[in-house]
Amino acid sequence: MKHDLLIHGGRVIDPAQGLNGRFDVAIRDGRIAAVAADLRRDEARQCIDASGQLVLPGLVDTHAHVYQYVTGRFGLDADLVGVQSGVTTLIDQGGPSCMTFPGFREYVVNAKQSRVLAFLSAYLVGGMEGHYYPELYRPDCLNIEATVRCALENRDIVKGLKTHAEIGGFERWGVKVMEMAAEIGRQANLPLYIHFGQLWPLPDAPRGVDPDSVFSEVARLLKPGDILAHPFSRHPGSFVDQEGRVNPLAREAIDRGALVDVGYGSHFSFNMARVALDAGIVPDSLGADMHGYNTTVPKPAGTPDEHPDKDHMFAGTTRFSMVSGMTTMLALGLPLDHVVAMATCNAARMAGVQDRCGSLTPGFEADVTVLSDDRGRWVLRDNEGTQIVTDRMLHPTYCLRRGVRHDAAASILPQAQAA
């Protein structure tokens, strides 16, 4: 037999190769062997009929939190949000630090079926309890030399750095933490993934920092390839200012080479998305931003009962996924080709791994995601309680990771609500 597996009859969308149409995908020895129309079924040991479904490069989630247990309730099981949810590659945002990275490699990267990469935390403690304790993230809790060394010694896994530019931190320490994180990025020659929008509650004695000044402080520190996260955030200090307009510095940063990642999760707002999109802010990539505070999962012993910022909880639903975010992007009017690119080749390029994933290029590992593409009427709800009705719903059916099939059976996958 020429091929181990043939997926036939589906609509293949691979923006990296400019493919959008009915093609067959052939797999041999865990790698993509061919993508072409009407490949011979009698040359494959196994055939899967994907008629009526979307056949995509394996999805790449740019914003995962999967350092399970070490980050307390915050970290999820990588395979639960990965291959069991139709996602083949996860980029953990700030879970491991230079102190905890060896455990991340051994117990997450090496132990899971999903491919797991990391944007290393700029902070020594990493993502402990989802930054439940703000004082662990002050300037004294960064070490530039140690973090740069860890990043350089682990370039196969570490693809960037994670930091925060938000009003809770600026009220406490000013711009110092952000300056140190930017220096780490420069010395390691890696992109920064920058959280925008308030995360921590304000201190008891705030200094009176204007939330809209955060962008101006950060803009001067950016380099091309840095990633601005949460453009559609409902929290102050993000892309949309207090007057309801997009901060002009956001547009300038993008024009100078900054990328934009949705960072869906707890921060997403339909109203803010509409403002940003109407102003021409079109995101490059899509991260689900799922974690233990916005997803219904068992709570490990010893973790706090709730996040100090109750608004950080996901109000719309306790079950969502990377594919849920794709459905929402379609409902906002983004074209399917672009949404697929956000979740595949753009995401891979953001992390510098476009030579191995994000495409069905022959020779790449056989990472494939198959989605159902249903029509009807469903209600989508955001974190502010805003509801919209969509006529299109994507669901993960299964994925292949290195040619091995994983059905989308994760307990956290949502059930669509009919309109």
C-alpha positions as CSV (number, residue, x, y, z in Angstrom):
1,M,0.0,0.0,0.0
2,K,1.2,3.5,-0.9
3,H,-0.4,5.2,2.1
4,D,-1.3,4.3,5.7
5,L,-4.4,6.6,5.7
6,L,-6.5,8.6,3.3
7,I,-8.9,11.3,4.3
8,H,-11.2,11.9,1.4
9,G,-14.2,13.9,0.3
10,G,-13.7,16.9,2.7
11,R,-13.2,20.6,2.1
12,V,-9.5,21.2,2.7
13,I,-8.5,24.7,3.7
14,D,-4.8,25.3,4.1
15,P,-4.0,29.0,3.8
16,A,-0.3,28.4,3.9
17,Q,-0.5,26.5,0.6
18,G,-3.4,28.5,-0.8
19,L,-5.7,25.5,-0.8
20,N,-9.5,25.8,-0.4
21,G,-11.5,23.1,-2.1
22,R,-12.2,19.4,-2.2
23,F,-9.0,17.5,-1.8
24,D,-7.8,14.2,-0.4
25,V,-5.1,14.1,2.3
26,A,-2.8,11.0,2.3
27,I,-0.6,10.1,5.3
28,R,2.3,7.7,5.5
29,D,4.6,7.0,8.5
30,G,3.0,9.7,10.5
31,R,3.6,12.4,7.9
32,I,1.7,14.2,5.2
33,A,2.4,12.2,2.0
34,A,0.2,14.1,-0.5
35,V,-2.7,16.5,-0.8
36,A,-4.5,16.3,-4.1
37,A,-7.8,15.7,-5.8
38,D,-9.1,12.2,-6.2
39,L,-6.2,10.2,-4.8
40,R,-6.7,6.4,-5.2
41,R,-8.4,4.8,-2.3
42,D,-7.2,1.4,-3.1
43,E,-3.6,2.6,-2.4
44,A,-4.4,3.3,1.3
45,R,-4.7,0.8,4.1
46,Q,-7.4,2.9,5.7
47,C,-9.8,5.5,4.3
48,I,-11.9,8.0,6.2
49,D,-14.8,9.8,4.6
50,A,-14.8,13.5,5.5
51,S,-17.6,14.5,3.1
52,G,-19.3,17.7,4.4
53,Q,-16.6,18.4,6.8
54,L,-13.6,20.9,7.0
55,V,-10.2,19.3,6.8
56,L,-7.6,21.7,8.2
57,P,-4.0,21.7,9.3
58,G,-3.8,20.7,13.0
59,L,-5.1,23.7,15.0
60,V,-2.5,25.7,16.9
61,D,-3.7,27.3,20.2
62,T,-1.5,30.4,20.8
63,H,-2.8,30.9,24.4
64,A,-2.9,27.8,26.5
65,H,-2.4,27.3,30.3
66,V,-1.4,23.6,30.7
67,Y,1.2,23.5,33.4
68,Q,-1.2,21.3,35.3
69,Y,-0.9,21.1,39.1
70,V,2.3,23.2,39.3
71,T,0.1,26.3,38.5
72,G,-2.6,25.1,40.8
73,R,-6.2,25.4,39.6
74,F,-5.0,27.5,36.7
75,G,-3.3,24.9,34.7
76,L,-5.4,22.4,32.7
77,D,-4.5,19.0,31.3
78,A,-2.7,19.6,27.9
79,D,-4.5,16.7,26.1
80,L,-7.9,17.8,27.4
81,V,-7.6,21.2,25.7
82,G,-5.3,19.7,23.0
83,V,-6.0,16.6,21.0
84,Q,-9.2,15.7,22.8
85,S,-10.6,19.1,21.7
86,G,-9.3,18.9,18.1
87,V,-6.2,21.0,18.7
88,T,-2.8,19.4,17.9
89,T,-0.4,22.2,19.1
90,L,-0.6,24.2,22.3
91,I,1.5,27.2,23.2
92,D,1.5,27.6,27.0
93,Q,1.5,31.3,27.9
94,G,3.6,32.0,31.0
95,G,3.1,28.8,32.9
96,P,6.7,27.7,33.3
97,S,9.5,30.0,34.5
98,C,13.3,29.6,34.5
99,M,12.9,27.9,37.9
100,T,10.2,25.5,36.9
101,F,10.9,24.8,33.3
102,P,12.6,21.3,33.8
103,G,9.3,20.0,35.2
104,F,7.4,21.5,32.3
105,R,9.5,19.7,29.8
106,E,9.3,16.3,31.6
107,Y,5.7,16.2,32.8
108,V,3.9,18.2,30.1
109,V,6.0,18.4,26.9
110,N,7.3,14.8,27.0
111,A,4.3,13.2,28.6
112,K,1.4,14.4,26.5
113,Q,0.1,13.4,23.0
114,S,-0.4,17.1,22.0
115,R,2.6,19.1,20.8
116,V,3.3,21.6,23.6
117,L,5.5,24.7,23.2
118,A,5.9,27.6,25.6
119,F,6.2,31.3,25.9
120,L,8.4,31.4,29.1
121,S,7.2,33.5,31.9
122,A,9.2,36.7,32.5
123,Y,8.6,36.2,36.2
124,L,10.5,33.8,38.4
125,V,7.4,32.1,39.8
126,G,5.7,31.6,36.4
127,G,1.9,31.3,36.3
128,M,1.4,30.4,39.9
129,E,-2.4,30.2,40.5
130,G,-3.0,32.4,37.5
131,H,-1.3,35.4,39.2
132,Y,-3.6,35.2,42.2
133,Y,-0.9,36.9,44.3
134,P,0.1,40.1,42.6
135,E,3.1,40.8,44.8
136,L,4.9,37.8,43.3
137,Y,5.0,39.7,40.0
138,R,6.8,42.9,41.2
139,P,10.2,43.9,39.6
140,D,12.2,42.1,42.4
141,C,10.7,38.9,41.2
142,L,12.2,39.0,37.7
143,N,15.8,37.9,36.9
144,I,16.8,38.9,33.4
145,E,20.0,36.8,33.2
146,A,18.5,33.6,34.5
147,T,15.4,33.9,32.2
148,V,17.5,34.6,29.1
149,R,19.7,31.6,29.8
150,C,16.7,29.3,30.3
151,A,15.2,30.6,27.0
152,L,18.4,30.1,25.0
153,E,19.1,26.6,26.5
154,N,15.6,25.4,25.6
155,R,14.9,26.9,22.2
156,D,13.3,23.7,21.0
157,I,10.4,24.4,23.4
158,V,10.6,28.1,24.3
159,K,9.3,30.3,21.5
160,G,8.7,33.6,23.3
161,L,8.2,35.4,26.6
162,K,5.0,36.2,28.4
163,T,4.4,39.4,30.4
164,H,1.6,41.8,31.4
165,A,0.9,45.4,30.7
166,E,-2.1,46.1,32.8
167,I,-3.4,48.8,35.2
168,G,-3.2,46.6,38.3
169,G,0.5,46.2,37.8
170,F,1.2,49.7,36.6
171,E,-0.5,51.1,39.8
172,R,1.8,49.0,41.9
173,W,5.2,49.2,40.1
174,G,4.9,51.5,37.1
175,V,6.5,50.4,33.9
176,K,9.6,48.7,35.4
177,V,8.3,45.1,35.0
178,M,7.5,45.7,31.4
179,E,10.9,47.2,30.8
180,M,12.7,44.2,32.3
181,A,10.5,41.8,30.2
182,A,11.3,43.7,27.1
183,E,15.0,43.4,27.9
184,I,14.7,39.7,28.3
185,G,13.0,39.5,24.9
186,R,15.8,41.6,23.2
187,Q,18.6,39.5,24.7
188,A,16.9,36.2,23.9
189,N,15.8,37.5,20.5
190,L,12.3,36.2,21.1
191,P,8.9,37.8,20.8
192,L,7.0,39.1,23.8
193,Y,3.4,38.1,24.3
194,I,1.9,41.0,26.1
195,H,-1.4,40.8,28.1
196,F,-3.4,44.0,27.8
197,G,-6.5,44.8,29.9
198,Q,-6.8,44.8,33.7
199,L,-5.9,41.5,35.4
200,W,-5.2,42.3,39.1
201,P,-7.5,44.4,41.4
202,L,-6.1,47.8,42.1
203,P,-4.0,48.2,45.3
204,D,-5.5,49.8,48.4
205,A,-3.6,53.0,47.7
206,P,-3.6,53.4,43.9
207,R,-1.4,56.1,42.4
208,G,-4.0,57.2,39.9
209,V,-2.6,55.8,36.7
210,D,-4.8,56.5,33.7
211,P,-5.6,53.0,32.2
212,D,-5.3,54.5,28.7
213,S,-1.7,55.5,29.4
214,V,-0.6,51.8,29.5
215,F,-0.4,51.6,25.8
216,S,1.8,54.6,25.4
217,E,4.2,53.3,28.0
218,V,4.4,49.9,26.3
219,A,4.6,51.1,22.7
220,R,8.1,52.5,23.0
221,L,9.3,49.1,24.2
222,L,7.9,47.0,21.4
223,K,10.0,45.4,18.7
224,P,8.6,43.8,15.4
225,G,7.1,40.4,16.1
226,D,5.9,41.2,19.6
227,I,2.3,40.1,20.2
228,L,-0.4,42.3,21.6
229,A,-3.0,40.1,23.3
230,H,-6.7,40.7,24.1
231,P,-7.7,43.3,21.5
232,F,-11.3,42.6,22.2
233,S,-11.0,42.8,26.0
234,R,-13.8,44.2,28.2
235,H,-11.3,45.3,30.8
236,P,-9.8,48.8,31.0
237,G,-6.3,49.4,29.6
238,S,-6.7,47.4,26.5
239,F,-7.2,48.4,22.8
240,V,-10.4,50.3,23.3
241,D,-10.0,53.4,25.5
242,Q,-12.4,54.8,28.0
243,E,-14.0,57.0,25.4
244,G,-14.9,53.9,23.4
245,R,-12.3,54.4,20.6
246,V,-9.4,52.3,19.6
247,N,-6.1,53.7,21.1
248,P,-4.2,55.1,18.1
249,L,-1.0,53.7,19.4
250,A,-2.4,50.2,18.8
251,R,-2.7,50.9,15.1
252,E,0.8,52.5,15.1
253,A,2.3,49.4,16.9
254,I,0.7,47.1,14.3
255,D,2.1,49.2,11.5
256,R,5.5,48.8,13.0
257,G,5.3,45.0,13.0
258,A,3.4,44.0,16.2
259,L,1.1,41.1,15.9
260,V,-2.4,40.8,17.4
261,D,-3.7,37.6,19.2
262,V,-7.4,37.4,20.3
263,G,-6.8,35.7,23.6
264,Y,-10.4,34.6,23.8
265,G,-11.2,33.2,27.2
266,S,-12.4,35.4,30.1
267,H,-11.7,38.8,28.5
268,F,-13.7,38.7,25.2
269,S,-16.5,41.2,24.5
270,F,-18.7,41.4,21.4
271,N,-19.0,45.1,21.9
272,M,-15.3,45.8,22.1
273,A,-14.7,43.4,19.2
274,R,-17.1,45.4,17.1
275,V,-15.3,48.7,17.9
276,A,-11.8,47.2,17.2
277,L,-12.9,45.5,13.9
278,D,-14.7,48.6,12.7
279,A,-11.4,50.5,13.3
280,G,-9.5,48.0,11.1
281,I,-7.9,46.0,13.9
282,V,-8.0,42.5,12.4
283,P,-6.3,39.9,14.7
284,D,-3.5,37.7,13.3
285,S,-4.0,34.7,15.5
286,L,-6.5,33.1,18.0
287,G,-5.7,31.7,21.4
288,A,-8.4,30.0,23.5
289,D,-7.1,31.2,26.9
290,M,-8.7,28.4,28.7
291,H,-7.7,27.8,32.4
292,G,-9.1,26.5,35.6
293,Y,-10.8,29.8,36.5
294,N,-13.0,30.0,33.4
295,T,-13.5,26.3,32.7
296,T,-15.4,23.7,34.7
297,V,-12.7,21.2,35.9
298,P,-12.0,19.5,39.2
299,K,-10.2,21.9,41.6
300,P,-6.9,20.7,43.1
301,A,-6.6,20.8,46.9
302,G,-4.9,23.9,48.3
303,T,-5.9,26.4,45.6
304,P,-7.9,29.5,46.3
305,D,-11.7,29.3,46.3
306,E,-12.0,32.0,43.6
307,H,-10.0,34.6,41.7
308,P,-9.6,37.9,43.5
309,D,-11.0,39.6,40.4
310,K,-14.5,38.0,40.1
311,D,-14.8,39.6,36.6
312,H,-12.0,37.3,35.6
313,M,-14.4,34.4,35.6
314,F,-16.0,33.4,32.4
315,A,-19.6,34.6,32.6
316,G,-21.0,33.3,29.3
317,T,-20.4,29.6,29.8
318,T,-18.1,27.3,31.7
319,R,-17.5,25.2,28.6
320,F,-15.8,26.5,25.5
321,S,-12.9,25.6,23.3
322,M,-10.5,26.8,20.6
323,V,-13.1,25.9,18.0
324,S,-15.7,28.0,20.0
325,G,-13.4,31.0,19.4
326,M,-13.3,30.2,15.7
327,T,-17.1,30.1,15.6
328,T,-17.2,33.5,17.3
329,M,-14.8,35.0,14.8
330,L,-17.0,33.9,12.0
331,A,-20.0,35.4,13.7
332,L,-18.2,38.7,13.9
333,G,-17.9,38.7,10.1
334,L,-14.3,37.5,9.6
335,P,-14.0,35.3,6.5
336,L,-13.5,31.6,7.0
337,D,-10.1,31.6,5.2
338,H,-8.7,34.2,7.6
339,V,-10.2,32.4,10.7
340,V,-8.5,29.2,9.6
341,A,-5.2,31.1,9.0
342,M,-5.5,32.6,12.5
343,A,-5.7,29.0,14.0
344,T,-3.0,27.4,11.8
345,C,-0.3,29.1,9.7
346,N,-0.5,32.5,11.4
347,A,-0.2,30.9,14.8
348,A,2.7,28.7,13.7
349,R,4.5,31.7,12.2
350,M,3.9,33.7,15.4
351,A,5.9,31.1,17.3
352,G,8.5,30.5,14.6
353,V,7.4,26.9,13.9
354,Q,5.9,27.4,10.5
355,D,8.5,24.9,9.1
356,R,6.9,22.0,11.0
357,C,3.2,22.7,11.7
358,G,0.3,24.9,10.7
359,S,0.1,23.4,7.2
360,L,-0.6,20.2,5.3
361,T,2.6,20.5,3.4
362,P,3.9,17.1,2.3
363,G,6.7,16.0,4.7
364,F,5.2,17.8,7.7
365,E,4.1,15.7,10.6
366,A,0.5,14.5,10.0
367,D,-1.3,17.0,12.2
368,V,-4.8,17.3,10.9
369,T,-8.0,18.7,12.4
370,V,-11.5,17.8,11.1
371,L,-14.4,20.0,11.9
372,S,-18.1,19.8,11.3
373,D,-19.5,22.9,9.7
374,D,-23.2,23.1,10.6
375,R,-25.9,25.6,9.6
376,G,-28.8,26.7,11.8
377,R,-29.5,29.3,14.5
378,W,-27.5,29.4,17.8
379,V,-27.0,31.9,20.6
380,L,-23.4,33.0,21.4
381,R,-22.8,34.8,24.7
382,D,-19.8,36.8,25.9
383,N,-18.4,37.6,29.3
384,E,-20.6,40.7,29.6
385,G,-23.8,38.8,29.0
386,T,-24.1,40.2,25.5
387,Q,-25.8,37.7,23.1
388,I,-25.7,37.4,19.4
389,V,-27.3,34.9,17.0
390,T,-25.2,33.0,14.5
391,D,-26.2,30.8,11.6
392,R,-22.9,28.8,11.5
393,M,-21.4,26.5,14.1
394,L,-18.1,24.7,14.0
395,H,-17.5,21.6,16.1
396,P,-14.3,19.5,16.4
397,T,-14.9,16.0,15.2
398,Y,-11.4,14.5,15.5
399,C,-7.8,15.3,14.9
400,L,-4.7,13.4,13.9
401,R,-1.4,14.0,15.7
402,R,1.5,12.5,13.9
403,G,-1.0,10.4,12.0
404,V,-2.7,9.0,15.1
405,R,-6.4,9.7,15.5
406,H,-7.9,11.3,18.6
407,D,-11.6,11.8,18.8
408,A,-12.9,15.1,20.1
409,A,-14.4,13.8,23.3
410,A,-13.2,16.3,25.9
411,S,-15.6,16.9,28.8
412,I,-15.1,20.6,28.5
413,L,-16.4,20.9,24.9
414,P,-19.6,23.0,24.9
415,Q,-23.1,22.1,23.8
416,A,-24.5,24.7,21.4
417,Q,-27.5,26.7,22.6
418,A,-30.2,26.9,20.0
419,A,-31.7,30.3,19.2
